Amino acid sequence: MSRTLRAMALVLLVASCGGGQGTAPRHLDDACRIAQERPQYMKAFQATERKWGVPVHVQMATMHQESKFISNARTPHKYALGVIPMGRQSSAYGYAQALDGTWDDYKKATGKRFARRDRIRDASDFMGWYMVTSRSKNGIRLDDARRQYLAYHEGHTGYSRGSYNRKSWLLSVADRVDARADTYQAQLVACSARR
């Protein structure tokens, strides 16, 4: 086998492994095990916390709700007459489930022209940027996972109008995000103490 052919085979083998990026971590209810299985996630979350001030546990709880930490997550398809595919429910994509327009706003505001929604570092940074904007536009503390999630889901204008108050299902989801953030926070403190 020629050197070139061996090199191409090696590149294809490595590329096919992909590091499990399209899959969720195995233990979604345990922040310490997520950190152990995907150390690059924790590096991204910590970098975002240093840059934007959004606590790691708030980012993790929001990302869990949005994508279950799946890099290429998409919204379900819409169907006409129950069978004819009509595209996706929205343009939300990636770890942060950022919409096309909001992602473009983020790239413009931060100068990150090559940021990608399926890259954990970029998705985490996006969440930091968005949540800081929620604080400046709507007065939401960065450690308030429930209200930050409501603004994340409804958009800044929708949140300021209180659109979430007409959606009991969304209020329940926000409560779950808040509870998960509290759980993740306690777990992260415990696993830091074990090191």
C-alpha positions as CSV (number, residue, x, y, z in Angstrom):
1,M,0.0,0.0,0.0
2,S,1.4,3.4,-1.0
3,R,2.1,6.1,1.6
4,T,-0.5,8.3,0.1
5,L,-3.2,5.6,0.3
6,R,-2.2,4.8,3.9
7,A,-2.4,8.4,4.8
8,M,-5.9,8.8,3.2
9,A,-7.1,5.7,4.9
10,L,-5.9,7.0,8.3
11,V,-7.6,10.4,7.7
12,L,-10.9,8.6,6.7
13,L,-10.7,6.4,9.8
14,V,-10.1,9.4,12.1
15,A,-12.8,11.4,10.4
16,S,-15.3,8.6,10.7
17,C,-14.8,8.4,14.5
18,G,-15.8,12.0,14.9
19,G,-15.5,11.9,18.7
20,G,-19.2,11.1,19.3
21,Q,-20.1,14.8,18.7
22,G,-23.5,14.0,17.2
23,T,-24.5,12.0,20.3
24,A,-25.5,13.0,23.8
25,P,-23.2,12.2,26.7
26,R,-24.3,8.9,28.4
27,H,-25.2,10.4,31.8
28,L,-27.3,13.5,31.3
29,D,-28.4,13.7,34.9
30,D,-24.9,13.9,36.3
31,A,-22.8,17.0,35.6
32,C,-19.6,15.4,37.0
33,R,-19.9,12.5,34.6
34,I,-20.7,14.8,31.7
35,A,-17.5,16.7,32.6
36,Q,-15.5,13.5,32.8
37,E,-16.9,12.1,29.5
38,R,-16.7,15.4,27.5
39,P,-13.9,17.5,29.1
40,Q,-14.1,19.9,26.1
41,Y,-17.6,20.8,27.2
42,M,-16.4,22.0,30.6
43,K,-13.6,24.0,29.0
44,A,-16.1,25.7,26.8
45,F,-18.6,26.4,29.6
46,Q,-15.8,27.7,31.9
47,A,-14.5,30.0,29.2
48,T,-18.0,31.4,28.7
49,E,-18.4,31.9,32.4
50,R,-15.1,33.8,32.5
51,K,-15.9,35.9,29.5
52,W,-19.6,36.6,30.0
53,G,-20.3,35.8,33.6
54,V,-23.0,33.1,32.9
55,P,-22.5,30.3,35.5
56,V,-21.6,26.9,34.1
57,H,-24.7,25.2,35.6
58,V,-27.1,27.7,34.0
59,Q,-25.4,27.1,30.6
60,M,-25.6,23.3,31.1
61,A,-29.2,23.2,32.2
62,T,-30.2,25.4,29.2
63,M,-28.2,23.3,26.7
64,H,-29.7,20.1,28.2
65,Q,-33.2,21.4,27.6
66,E,-32.4,22.7,24.1
67,S,-30.4,19.8,22.6
68,K,-29.5,17.2,25.2
69,F,-25.9,18.2,24.3
70,I,-26.3,16.9,20.7
71,S,-24.1,18.9,18.3
72,N,-26.3,18.6,15.3
73,A,-29.8,18.7,17.0
74,R,-32.6,20.0,14.8
75,T,-36.3,20.7,15.3
76,P,-38.7,18.1,14.0
77,H,-40.2,18.2,10.5
78,K,-43.6,19.7,9.8
79,Y,-46.0,17.6,7.8
80,A,-49.0,18.6,5.7
81,L,-51.9,16.2,5.9
82,G,-49.8,14.2,8.3
83,V,-47.5,12.7,5.6
84,I,-46.1,15.4,3.2
85,P,-42.8,16.8,4.6
86,M,-42.9,20.6,4.7
87,G,-39.5,21.5,6.2
88,R,-38.5,21.9,9.8
89,Q,-40.5,23.6,12.6
90,S,-37.8,26.3,12.8
91,S,-34.3,27.0,11.8
92,A,-33.0,26.1,15.3
93,Y,-29.8,24.1,15.0
94,G,-27.0,22.8,17.1
95,Y,-26.1,22.6,20.8
96,A,-27.8,25.9,21.6
97,Q,-30.7,25.5,19.1
98,A,-30.0,29.0,17.9
99,L,-32.2,30.3,15.1
100,D,-30.6,31.4,11.8
101,G,-31.3,35.1,12.4
102,T,-30.2,35.2,16.0
103,W,-27.0,33.3,15.1
104,D,-26.3,35.9,12.5
105,D,-26.9,38.7,15.0
106,Y,-24.4,36.9,17.4
107,K,-21.7,36.6,14.7
108,K,-22.1,40.3,13.7
109,A,-22.1,41.5,17.3
110,T,-19.0,39.4,18.3
111,G,-17.1,39.5,15.0
112,K,-17.0,35.7,15.0
113,R,-17.7,35.2,11.3
114,F,-16.7,31.5,11.3
115,A,-18.6,30.5,14.5
116,R,-20.6,27.3,14.1
117,R,-23.6,26.1,16.0
118,D,-22.4,22.5,16.1
119,R,-19.1,23.5,17.8
120,I,-19.5,23.4,21.6
121,R,-17.2,26.4,22.2
122,D,-19.2,28.6,19.8
123,A,-22.6,27.4,21.1
124,S,-21.6,28.1,24.7
125,D,-20.2,31.5,23.8
126,F,-23.5,32.3,22.0
127,M,-25.4,31.4,25.2
128,G,-23.2,33.7,27.2
129,W,-23.7,36.6,24.7
130,Y,-27.5,36.0,24.5
131,M,-27.9,35.8,28.3
132,V,-25.9,39.0,28.9
133,T,-28.2,40.6,26.4
134,S,-31.2,39.3,28.3
135,R,-29.7,40.9,31.4
136,S,-29.2,44.3,29.7
137,K,-32.6,44.3,27.9
138,N,-34.8,42.6,30.5
139,G,-32.9,42.9,33.8
140,I,-32.5,39.1,34.2
141,R,-29.7,38.0,36.6
142,L,-27.2,35.7,34.9
143,D,-27.7,33.1,37.6
144,D,-31.5,33.0,37.2
145,A,-31.8,29.9,35.1
146,R,-35.6,30.0,35.0
147,R,-36.0,33.5,33.7
148,Q,-33.0,33.3,31.5
149,Y,-34.5,30.2,29.9
150,L,-37.9,32.0,29.3
151,A,-36.1,34.8,27.6
152,Y,-34.0,32.3,25.6
153,H,-37.1,30.5,24.4
154,E,-39.3,33.5,23.8
155,G,-36.7,36.0,22.6
156,H,-36.0,39.4,24.3
157,T,-39.1,41.1,22.9
158,G,-41.4,38.2,23.7
159,Y,-40.1,37.9,27.2
160,S,-40.5,41.7,27.8
161,R,-44.2,41.3,26.6
162,G,-44.7,38.4,29.0
163,S,-45.7,36.0,26.1
164,Y,-44.6,33.0,28.3
165,N,-47.5,33.7,30.7
166,R,-49.9,32.3,28.1
167,K,-47.9,29.1,27.8
168,S,-48.3,26.9,30.9
169,W,-46.3,24.1,29.2
170,L,-43.3,26.6,28.8
171,L,-43.6,27.7,32.4
172,S,-43.3,24.0,33.4
173,V,-40.3,23.5,31.2
174,A,-38.6,26.6,32.7
175,D,-39.2,25.2,36.2
176,R,-37.5,22.0,35.1
177,V,-34.6,23.9,33.7
178,D,-34.3,25.8,37.0
179,A,-34.4,22.6,39.0
180,R,-31.8,21.0,36.7
181,A,-29.5,24.0,37.1
182,D,-29.7,23.7,40.9
183,T,-28.9,20.0,40.6
184,Y,-26.0,20.6,38.2
185,Q,-24.6,23.3,40.5
186,A,-24.6,21.0,43.6
187,Q,-23.0,18.2,41.6
188,L,-20.3,20.5,40.2
189,V,-19.4,21.7,43.7
190,A,-19.3,18.1,44.9
191,C,-17.1,16.8,42.1
192,S,-14.8,19.8,42.4
193,A,-14.3,18.9,46.1
194,R,-13.4,15.3,45.2
195,R,-10.5,16.4,43.0
